[in-house]
Amino acid sequence: MIHVRLPYHLQTLARISADIDLEVAGPVSPNTILNALEERFPMLRGTIRDHITKERRPLIRFFACAEDYSHLPPDTPLPEAIRSGAETFIILGAIAGG
């Protein structure tokens, strides 16, 4: 079971109020987590990554075990602590501006 934390505005869109648990088949990577997330919550399709290219949206970041996985290839395996559910995979909305 993978624990996932979404930014508040995506929690609202998905109509959830807390972290969620996902079953992820196969190797656990940001890509497989997002596939499972979009399958369970279809209203999130296109909000975290592009519909066509499946690339991460510019102001979205991925964190696992206090490490930024945002700029790594999307199929990069995540640490055992994420795979075991001991740590939470965090999808964070970055803040931009001056």
N, CA, C and O atoms as a Tinker XYZ file with bonds, in Angstrom:
   392  protein
     1  N      0.851000   -1.176000    0.000000    73     2
     2  CA     0.000000    0.000000    0.000000    64     1     3
     3  C      0.894000    1.236000    0.000000    63     2     4     5
     4  O      1.786000    1.358000    0.840000    81     3
     5  N      0.663000    2.137000   -0.923000    73     3     6
     6  CA     1.432000    3.361000   -1.052000    64     5     7
     7  C      0.608000    4.513000   -0.468000    63     6     8     9
     8  O     -0.559000    4.688000   -0.818000    81     7
     9  N      1.221000    5.290000    0.417000    73     7    10
    10  CA     0.566000    6.482000    0.978000    64     9    11
    11  C      0.921000    7.673000    0.093000    63    10    12    13
    12  O      2.086000    7.884000   -0.243000    81    11
    13  N     -0.105000    8.452000   -0.282000    73    11    14
    14  CA     0.089000    9.601000   -1.168000    64    13    15
    15  C     -0.561000   10.828000   -0.535000    63    14    16    17
    16  O     -1.688000   10.768000   -0.043000    81    15
    17  N      0.170000   11.941000   -0.555000    73    15    18
    18  CA    -0.364000   13.215000   -0.077000    64    17    19
    19  C     -0.472000   14.169000   -1.263000    63    18    20    21
    20  O      0.495000   14.377000   -1.996000    81    19
    21  N     -1.654000   14.744000   -1.441000    73    19    22
    22  CA    -1.916000   15.686000   -2.529000    64    21    23
    23  C     -2.001000   17.106000   -1.984000    63    22    24    25
    24  O     -2.306000   17.299000   -0.807000    81    23
    25  N     -1.734000   18.106000   -2.830000    73    23    26
    26  CA    -1.974000   19.491000   -2.408000    64    25    27
    27  C     -3.464000   19.703000   -2.135000    63    26    28    29
    28  O     -4.311000   18.996000   -2.680000    81    27
    29  N     -3.767000   20.670000   -1.298000    73    27    30
    30  CA    -5.147000   20.899000   -0.868000    64    29    31
    31  C     -6.109000   21.073000   -2.037000    63    30    32    33
    32  O     -7.199000   20.501000   -2.020000    81    31
    33  N     -5.732000   21.851000   -3.054000    73    31    34
    34  CA    -6.661000   22.089000   -4.163000    64    33    35
    35  C     -6.963000   20.801000   -4.935000    63    34    36    37
    36  O     -8.063000   20.655000   -5.469000    81    35
    37  N     -6.004000   19.862000   -5.005000    73    35    38
    38  CA    -6.281000   18.585000   -5.670000    64    37    39
    39  C     -7.079000   17.660000   -4.764000    63    38    40    41
    40  O     -7.853000   16.839000   -5.255000    81    39
    41  N     -6.908000   17.776000   -3.448000    73    39    42
    42  CA    -7.766000   17.031000   -2.520000    64    41    43
    43  C     -9.214000   17.456000   -2.704000    63    42    44    45
    44  O    -10.117000   16.619000   -2.722000    81    43
    45  N     -9.430000   18.757000   -2.840000    73    43    46
    46  CA   -10.774000   19.286000   -3.037000    64    45    47
    47  C    -11.368000   18.766000   -4.344000    63    46    48    49
    48  O    -12.526000   18.351000   -4.378000    81    47
    49  N    -10.583000   18.788000   -5.413000    73    47    50
    50  CA   -11.054000   18.301000   -6.708000    64    49    51
    51  C    -11.400000   16.816000   -6.651000    63    50    52    53
    52  O    -12.385000   16.384000   -7.251000    81    51
    53  N    -10.603000   16.041000   -5.938000    73    51    54
    54  CA   -10.840000   14.595000   -5.830000    64    53    55
    55  C    -11.862000   14.247000   -4.750000    63    54    56    57
    56  O    -12.250000   13.089000   -4.597000    81    55
    57  N    -12.294000   15.270000   -4.002000    73    55    58
    58  CA   -13.273000   15.097000   -2.916000    64    57    59
    59  C    -12.757000   14.154000   -1.823000    63    58    60    61
    60  O    -13.457000   13.248000   -1.369000    81    59
    61  N    -11.518000   14.400000   -1.424000    73    59    62
    62  CA   -10.923000   13.678000   -0.301000    64    61    63
    63  C    -10.426000   14.720000    0.689000    63    62    64    65
    64  O    -10.281000   15.892000    0.340000    81    63
    65  N    -10.167000   14.303000    1.919000    73    63    66
    66  CA    -9.737000   15.281000    2.917000    64    65    67
    67  C     -8.473000   14.857000    3.650000    63    66    68    69
    68  O     -8.108000   15.460000    4.659000    81    67
    69  N     -7.813000   13.837000    3.156000    73    67    70
    70  CA    -6.612000   13.364000    3.835000    64    69    71
    71  C     -5.727000   12.628000    2.839000    63    70    72    73
    72  O     -6.036000   12.540000    1.651000    81    71
    73  N     -4.618000   12.101000    3.353000    73    71    74
    74  CA    -3.764000   11.276000    2.514000    64    73    75
    75  C     -4.557000   10.072000    2.032000    63    74    76    77
    76  O     -5.522000    9.646000    2.667000    81    75
    77  N     -4.130000    9.534000    0.895000    73    75    78
    78  CA    -4.831000    8.364000    0.365000    64    77    79
    79  C     -3.860000    7.198000    0.270000    63    78    80    81
    80  O     -2.645000    7.385000    0.209000    81    79
    81  N     -4.415000    5.997000    0.260000    73    79    82
    82  CA    -3.639000    4.779000    0.087000    64    81    83
    83  C     -3.974000    4.193000   -1.265000    63    82    84    85
    84  O     -5.142000    4.091000   -1.640000    81    83
    85  N     -2.932000    3.806000   -2.001000    73    83    86
    86  CA    -3.119000    3.244000   -3.337000    64    85    87
    87  C     -2.426000    1.902000   -3.452000    63    86    88    89
    88  O     -1.349000    1.693000   -2.893000    81    87
    89  N     -3.046000    1.008000   -4.170000    73    87    90
    90  CA    -2.394000   -0.239000   -4.567000    64    89    91
    91  C     -1.709000    0.032000   -5.890000    63    90    92    93
    92  O     -2.346000    0.489000   -6.839000    81    91
    93  N     -0.424000   -0.244000   -5.963000    73    91    94
    94  CA     0.345000   -0.020000   -7.186000    64    93    95
    95  C      0.926000   -1.355000   -7.625000    63    94    96    97
    96  O      1.667000   -2.000000   -6.883000    81    95
    97  N      0.582000   -1.760000   -8.838000    73    95    98
    98  CA     1.085000   -3.021000   -9.371000    64    97    99
    99  C      2.453000   -2.802000  -10.003000    63    98   100   101
   100  O      2.702000   -1.778000  -10.639000    81    99
   101  N      3.323000   -3.769000   -9.820000    73    99   102
   102  CA     4.637000   -3.708000  -10.451000    64   101   103
   103  C      5.592000   -2.799000   -9.712000    63   102   104   105
   104  O      5.369000   -2.473000   -8.546000    81   103
   105  N      6.670000   -2.381000  -10.388000    73   103   106
   106  CA     7.657000   -1.511000   -9.745000    64   105   107
   107  C      7.027000   -0.171000   -9.362000    63   106   108   109
   108  O      6.227000    0.386000  -10.114000    81   107
   109  N      7.390000    0.328000   -8.204000    73   107   110
   110  CA     6.819000    1.588000   -7.715000    64   109   111
   111  C      7.715000    2.743000   -8.144000    63   110   112   113
   112  O      8.884000    2.821000   -7.767000    81   111
   113  N      7.140000    3.631000   -8.935000    73   111   114
   114  CA     7.829000    4.821000   -9.436000    64   113   115
   115  C      6.814000    5.959000   -9.442000    63   114   116   117
   116  O      5.617000    5.713000   -9.291000    81   115
   117  N      7.264000    7.192000   -9.611000    73   115   118
   118  CA     6.281000    8.276000   -9.725000    64   117   119
   119  C      5.252000    8.001000  -10.820000    63   118   120   121
   120  O      4.071000    8.304000  -10.654000    81   119
   121  N      5.694000    7.433000  -11.925000    73   119   122
   122  CA     4.791000    7.148000  -13.037000    64   121   123
   123  C      3.707000    6.135000  -12.663000    63   122   124   125
   124  O      2.533000    6.345000  -12.969000    81   123
   125  N      4.092000    5.036000  -12.004000    73   123   126
   126  CA     3.095000    4.020000  -11.646000    64   125   127
   127  C      2.154000    4.529000  -10.562000    63   126   128   129
   128  O      0.981000    4.157000  -10.535000    81   127
   129  N      2.661000    5.381000   -9.664000    73   127   130
   130  CA     1.783000    5.979000   -8.643000    64   129   131
   131  C      0.768000    6.891000   -9.310000    63   130   132   133
   132  O     -0.415000    6.847000   -8.973000    81   131
   133  N      1.212000    7.724000  -10.259000    73   131   134
   134  CA     0.284000    8.621000  -10.947000    64   133   135
   135  C     -0.721000    7.851000  -11.788000    63   134   136   137
   136  O     -1.881000    8.256000  -11.878000    81   135
   137  N     -0.307000    6.755000  -12.404000    73   135   138
   138  CA    -1.251000    5.920000  -13.163000    64   137   139
   139  C     -2.358000    5.408000  -12.243000    63   138   140   141
   140  O     -3.537000    5.481000  -12.588000    81   139
   141  N     -1.979000    4.888000  -11.069000    73   139   142
   142  CA    -2.961000    4.371000  -10.113000    64   141   143
   143  C     -3.845000    5.496000   -9.572000    63   142   144   145
   144  O     -5.049000    5.312000   -9.392000    81   143
   145  N     -3.250000    6.650000   -9.316000    73   143   146
   146  CA    -4.005000    7.800000   -8.808000    64   145   147
   147  C     -5.044000    8.268000   -9.820000    63   146   148   149
   148  O     -6.196000    8.512000   -9.460000    81   147
   149  N     -4.645000    8.393000  -11.080000    73   147   150
   150  CA    -5.573000    8.853000  -12.120000    64   149   151
   151  C     -6.636000    7.813000  -12.436000    63   150   152   153
   152  O     -7.736000    8.165000  -12.861000    81   151
   153  N     -6.326000    6.550000  -12.237000    73   151   154
   154  CA    -7.336000    5.505000  -12.452000    64   153   155
   155  C     -8.402000    5.569000  -11.354000    63   154   156   157
   156  O     -9.595000    5.434000  -11.627000    81   155
   157  N     -7.961000    5.773000  -10.124000    73   155   158
   158  CA    -8.908000    5.840000   -8.995000    64   157   159
   159  C     -9.661000    7.165000   -8.957000    63   158   160   161
   160  O    -10.832000    7.204000   -8.581000    81   159
   161  N     -8.990000    8.256000   -9.348000    73   159   162
   162  CA    -9.588000    9.585000   -9.326000    64   161   163
   163  C     -9.466000   10.209000  -10.716000    63   162   164   165
   164  O     -8.582000   11.036000  -10.941000    81   163
   165  N    -10.338000    9.828000  -11.651000    73   163   166
   166  CA   -10.221000   10.314000  -13.031000    64   165   167
   167  C    -10.289000   11.832000  -13.163000    63   166   168   169
   168  O     -9.801000   12.388000  -14.147000    81   167
   169  N    -10.890000   12.509000  -12.183000    73   167   170
   170  CA   -10.971000   13.971000  -12.254000    64   169   171
   171  C     -9.609000   14.628000  -12.103000    63   170   172   173
   172  O     -9.479000   15.826000  -12.354000    81   171
   173  N     -8.586000   13.874000  -11.698000    73   171   174
   174  CA    -7.233000   14.417000  -11.559000    64   173   175
   175  C     -6.415000   14.317000  -12.845000    63   174   176   177
   176  O     -5.315000   14.863000  -12.928000    81   175
   177  N     -6.950000   13.619000  -13.849000    73   175   178
   178  CA    -6.221000   13.502000  -15.115000    64   177   179
   179  C     -5.984000   14.877000  -15.708000    63   178   180   181
   180  O     -6.907000   15.680000  -15.845000    81   179
   181  N     -4.742000   15.135000  -16.054000    73   179   182
   182  CA    -4.377000   16.420000  -16.637000    64   181   183
   183  C     -4.004000   17.488000  -15.628000    63   182   184   185
   184  O     -3.541000   18.558000  -16.022000    81   183
   185  N     -4.188000   17.235000  -14.336000    73   183   186
   186  CA    -3.858000   18.236000  -13.330000    64   185   187
   187  C     -2.420000   18.120000  -12.840000    63   186   188   189
   188  O     -1.787000   19.125000  -12.520000    81   187
   189  N     -1.911000   16.908000  -12.784000    73   187   190
   190  CA    -0.558000   16.667000  -12.283000    64   189   191
   191  C      0.421000   16.520000  -13.441000    63   190   192   193
   192  O      1.573000   16.948000  -13.358000    81   191
   193  N     -0.051000   15.914000  -14.509000    73   191   194
   194  CA     0.774000   15.746000  -15.705000    64   193   195
   195  C     -0.097000   15.944000  -16.943000    63   194   196   197
   196  O     -1.318000   15.795000  -16.898000    81   195
   197  N      0.556000   16.279000  -18.029000    73   195   198
   198  CA    -0.123000   16.560000  -19.282000    64   197   199
   199  C     -0.899000   15.335000  -19.775000    63   198   200   201
   200  O     -0.434000   14.203000  -19.638000    81   199
   201  N     -2.099000   15.570000  -20.355000    73   199   202
   202  CA    -2.925000   14.477000  -20.882000    64   201   203
   203  C     -2.191000   13.647000  -21.936000    63   202   204   205
   204  O     -2.235000   12.417000  -21.897000    81   203
   205  N     -1.529000   14.301000  -22.860000    73   203   206
   206  CA    -0.931000   13.634000  -24.011000    64   205   207
   207  C      0.481000   13.138000  -23.714000    63   206   208   209
   208  O      0.766000   11.950000  -23.864000    81   207
   209  N      1.359000   14.033000  -23.297000    73   207   210
   210  CA     2.774000   13.684000  -23.129000    64   209   211
   211  C      3.064000   12.960000  -21.823000    63   210   212   213
   212  O      4.101000   12.308000  -21.697000    81   211
   213  N      2.169000   13.063000  -20.854000    73   211   214
   214  CA     2.341000   12.494000  -19.513000    64   213   215
   215  C      3.507000   13.117000  -18.751000    63   214   216   217
   216  O      3.994000   12.545000  -17.775000    81   215
   217  N      3.956000   14.300000  -19.204000    73   215   218
   218  CA     5.019000   15.011000  -18.499000    64   217   219
   219  C      4.442000   15.776000  -17.313000    63   218   220   221
   220  O      3.315000   16.268000  -17.360000    81   219
   221  N      5.228000   15.866000  -16.263000    73   219   222
   222  CA     4.836000   16.581000  -15.051000    64   221   223
   223  C      4.552000   18.040000  -15.377000    63   222   224   225
   224  O      5.281000   18.668000  -16.145000    81   223
   225  N      3.483000   18.575000  -14.786000    73   223   226
   226  CA     3.173000   19.995000  -14.939000    64   225   227
   227  C      4.285000   20.814000  -14.279000    63   226   228   229
   228  O      4.867000   20.371000  -13.289000    81   227
   229  N      4.590000   22.007000  -14.816000    73   227   230
   230  CA     5.737000   22.787000  -14.327000    64   229   231
   231  C      5.726000   23.128000  -12.838000    63   230   232   233
   232  O      6.790000   23.141000  -12.220000    81   231
   233  N      4.591000   23.398000  -12.249000    73   231   234
   234  CA     4.564000   23.815000  -10.849000    64   233   235
   235  C      4.183000   22.692000   -9.887000    63   234   236   237
   236  O      3.703000   22.949000   -8.783000    81   235
   237  N      4.396000   21.467000  -10.306000    73   235   238
   238  CA     4.142000   20.304000   -9.463000    64   237   239
   239  C      5.484000   19.650000   -9.142000    63   238   240   241
   240  O      6.339000   19.514000  -10.017000    81   239
   241  N      5.664000   19.249000   -7.893000    73   239   242
   242  CA     6.887000   18.577000   -7.469000    64   241   243
   243  C      6.533000   17.260000   -6.788000    63   242   244   245
   244  O      5.459000   17.120000   -6.202000    81   243
   245  N      7.458000   16.285000   -6.874000    73   243   246
   246  CA     7.292000   14.975000   -6.250000    64   245   247
   247  C      8.401000   14.781000   -5.217000    63   246   248   249
   248  O      9.577000   15.000000   -5.508000    81   247
   249  N      8.017000   14.369000   -4.009000    73   247   250
   250  CA     8.996000   14.121000   -2.951000    64   249   251
   251  C      8.784000   12.737000   -2.356000    63   250   252   253
   252  O      7.655000   12.305000   -2.126000    81   251
   253  N      9.902000   12.053000   -2.113000    73   251   254
   254  CA     9.891000   10.750000   -1.463000    64   253   255
   255  C     11.067000   10.707000   -0.501000    63   254   256   257
   256  O     12.211000   10.910000   -0.905000    81   255
   257  N     10.793000   10.445000    0.755000    73   255   258
   258  CA    11.841000   10.352000    1.783000    64   257   259
   259  C     12.713000   11.609000    1.797000    63   258   260   261
   260  O     13.939000   11.516000    1.857000    81   259
   261  N     12.090000   12.765000    1.744000    73   259   262
   262  CA    12.747000   14.078000    1.787000    64   261   263
   263  C     13.655000   14.339000    0.593000    63   262   264   265
   264  O     14.496000   15.237000    0.644000    81   263
   265  N     13.500000   13.577000   -0.472000    73   263   266
   266  CA    14.266000   13.780000   -1.700000    64   265   267
   267  C     13.331000   14.235000   -2.811000    63   266   268   269
   268  O     12.208000   13.742000   -2.922000    81   267
   269  N     13.788000   15.172000   -3.632000    73   267   270
   270  CA    13.004000   15.685000   -4.752000    64   269   271
   271  C     13.174000   14.763000   -5.963000    63   270   272   273
   272  O     14.280000   14.613000   -6.484000    81   271
   273  N     12.088000   14.154000   -6.400000    73   271   274
   274  CA    12.100000   13.255000   -7.558000    64   273   275
   275  C     11.508000   13.929000   -8.797000    63   274   276   277
   276  O     11.260000   13.266000   -9.804000    81   275
   277  N     11.285000   15.228000   -8.729000    73   275   278
   278  CA    10.598000   15.953000   -9.785000    64   277   279
   279  C     11.327000   15.946000  -11.123000    63   278   280   281
   280  O     10.690000   15.857000  -12.172000    81   279
   281  N     12.639000   16.037000  -11.100000    73   279   282
   282  CA    13.400000   16.160000  -12.340000    64   281   283
   283  C     14.061000   14.860000  -12.776000    63   282   284   285
   284  O     14.801000   14.837000  -13.759000    81   283
   285  N     13.796000   13.783000  -12.053000    73   283   286
   286  CA    14.313000   12.472000  -12.442000    64   285   287
   287  C     13.355000   11.835000  -13.443000    63   286   288   289
   288  O     12.192000   12.231000  -13.517000    81   287
   289  N     13.823000   10.856000  -14.214000    73   287   290
   290  CA    12.902000   10.180000  -15.134000    64   289   291
   291  C     11.696000    9.623000  -14.364000    63   290   292   293
   292  O     11.854000    9.138000  -13.244000    81   291
   293  N     10.501000    9.688000  -14.950000    73   291   294
   294  CA     9.285000    9.289000  -14.221000    64   293   295
   295  C      9.225000    7.810000  -13.839000    63   294   296   297
   296  O      8.410000    7.426000  -13.000000    81   295
   297  N     10.068000    6.983000  -14.438000    73   295   298
   298  CA    10.088000    5.560000  -14.087000    64   297   299
   299  C     11.203000    5.210000  -13.105000    63   298   300   301
   300  O     11.525000    4.035000  -12.930000    81   299
   301  N     11.797000    6.222000  -12.463000    73   299   302
   302  CA    12.829000    5.998000  -11.460000    64   301   303
   303  C     12.210000    5.255000  -10.273000    63   302   304   305
   304  O     11.217000    5.716000   -9.711000    81   303
   305  N     12.788000    4.107000   -9.884000    73   303   306
   306  CA    12.243000    3.386000   -8.728000    64   305   307
   307  C     12.321000    4.219000   -7.458000    63   306   308   309
   308  O     13.299000    4.930000   -7.228000    81   307
   309  N     11.295000    4.126000   -6.648000    73   307   310
   310  CA    11.246000    4.868000   -5.388000    64   309   311
   311  C     11.822000    4.012000   -4.260000    63   310   312   313
   312  O     11.868000    2.787000   -4.372000    81   311
   313  N     12.263000    4.652000   -3.172000    73   311   314
   314  CA    12.874000    3.921000   -2.050000    64   313   315
   315  C     11.923000    2.899000   -1.423000    63   314   316   317
   316  O     10.702000    2.991000   -1.554000    81   315
   317  N     12.511000    1.944000   -0.752000    73   315   318
   318  CA    11.754000    0.888000   -0.074000    64   317   319
   319  C     10.759000    1.464000    0.931000    63   318   320   321
   320  O      9.669000    0.916000    1.095000    81   319
   321  N     11.107000    2.543000    1.597000    73   319   322
   322  CA    10.193000    3.141000    2.583000    64   321   323
   323  C      8.889000    3.594000    1.936000    63   322   324   325
   324  O      7.841000    3.560000    2.581000    81   323
   325  N      8.934000    4.012000    0.686000    73   323   326
   326  CA     7.711000    4.378000   -0.048000    64   325   327
   327  C      6.970000    3.106000   -0.449000    63   326   328   329
   328  O      5.755000    3.005000   -0.281000    81   327
   329  N      7.707000    2.145000   -0.975000    73   327   330
   330  CA     7.079000    0.889000   -1.428000    64   329   331
   331  C      6.397000    0.148000   -0.282000    63   330   332   333
   332  O      5.363000   -0.489000   -0.481000    81   331
   333  N      6.972000    0.230000    0.914000    73   331   334
   334  CA     6.403000   -0.482000    2.061000    64   333   335
   335  C      5.294000    0.299000    2.753000    63   334   336   337
   336  O      4.571000   -0.254000    3.581000    81   335
   337  N      5.152000    1.585000    2.419000    73   335   338
   338  CA     4.140000    2.417000    3.061000    64   337   339
   339  C      4.621000    3.082000    4.340000    63   338   340   341
   340  O      3.837000    3.736000    5.028000    81   339
   341  N      5.903000    2.924000    4.671000    73   339   342
   342  CA     6.443000    3.556000    5.875000    64   341   343
   343  C      6.554000    5.069000    5.708000    63   342   344   345
   344  O      6.433000    5.809000    6.685000    81   343
   345  N      6.781000    5.529000    4.492000    73   343   346
   346  CA     6.878000    6.956000    4.184000    64   345   347
   347  C      5.804000    7.332000    3.165000    63   346   348   349
   348  O      5.271000    6.466000    2.471000    81   347
   349  N      5.494000    8.607000    3.077000    73   347   350
   350  CA     4.455000    9.114000    2.184000    64   349   351
   351  C      5.074000    9.717000    0.933000    63   350   352   353
   352  O      6.050000   10.463000    1.013000    81   351
   353  N      4.501000    9.390000   -0.230000    73   351   354
   354  CA     4.878000   10.028000   -1.490000    64   353   355
   355  C      4.098000   11.333000   -1.550000    63   354   356   357
   356  O      2.868000   11.331000   -1.495000    81   355
   357  N      4.817000   12.452000   -1.662000    73   355   358
   358  CA     4.185000   13.757000   -1.589000    64   357   359
   359  C      4.171000   14.419000   -2.955000    63   358   360   361
   360  O      5.208000   14.561000   -3.603000    81   359
   361  N      2.986000   14.820000   -3.381000    73   359   362
   362  CA     2.814000   15.617000   -4.597000    64   361   363
   363  C      2.527000   17.024000   -4.103000    63   362   364   365
   364  O      1.538000   17.272000   -3.412000    81   363
   365  N      3.410000   17.936000   -4.470000    73   363   366
   366  CA     3.358000   19.281000   -3.906000    64   365   367
   367  C      3.189000   20.315000   -5.007000    63   366   368   369
   368  O      3.861000   20.248000   -6.036000    81   367
   369  N      2.304000   21.259000   -4.795000    73   367   370
   370  CA     2.150000   22.364000   -5.711000    64   369   371
   371  C      3.168000   23.442000   -5.362000    63   370   372   373
   372  O      3.111000   24.023000   -4.278000    81   371
   373  N      4.097000   23.711000   -6.271000    73   371   374
   374  CA     5.135000   24.710000   -6.021000    64   373   375
   375  C      4.526000   26.107000   -6.093000    63   374   376   377
   376  O      3.494000   26.316000   -6.732000    81   375
   377  N      5.166000   27.040000   -5.443000    73   375   378
   378  CA     4.706000   28.425000   -5.438000    64   377   379
   379  C      5.670000   29.250000   -6.273000    63   378   380   381
   380  O      6.886000   29.159000   -6.108000    81   379
   381  N      5.124000   30.043000   -7.158000    73   379   382
   382  CA     5.955000   30.910000   -8.004000    64   381   383
   383  C      5.536000   32.354000   -7.804000    63   382   384   385
   384  O      4.414000   32.642000   -7.390000    81   383
   385  N      6.427000   33.227000   -8.096000    73   383   386
   386  CA     6.099000   34.643000   -7.984000    64   385   387
   387  C      7.256000   35.431000   -7.419000    63   386   388   389
   388  O      8.311000   34.881000   -7.100000    81   387
   389  N      7.049000   36.694000   -7.301000    73   387   390
   390  CA     8.147000   37.518000   -6.829000    64   389   391
   391  C      7.740000   38.385000   -5.683000    63   390   392
   392  O      8.556000   39.147000   -5.164000    81   391
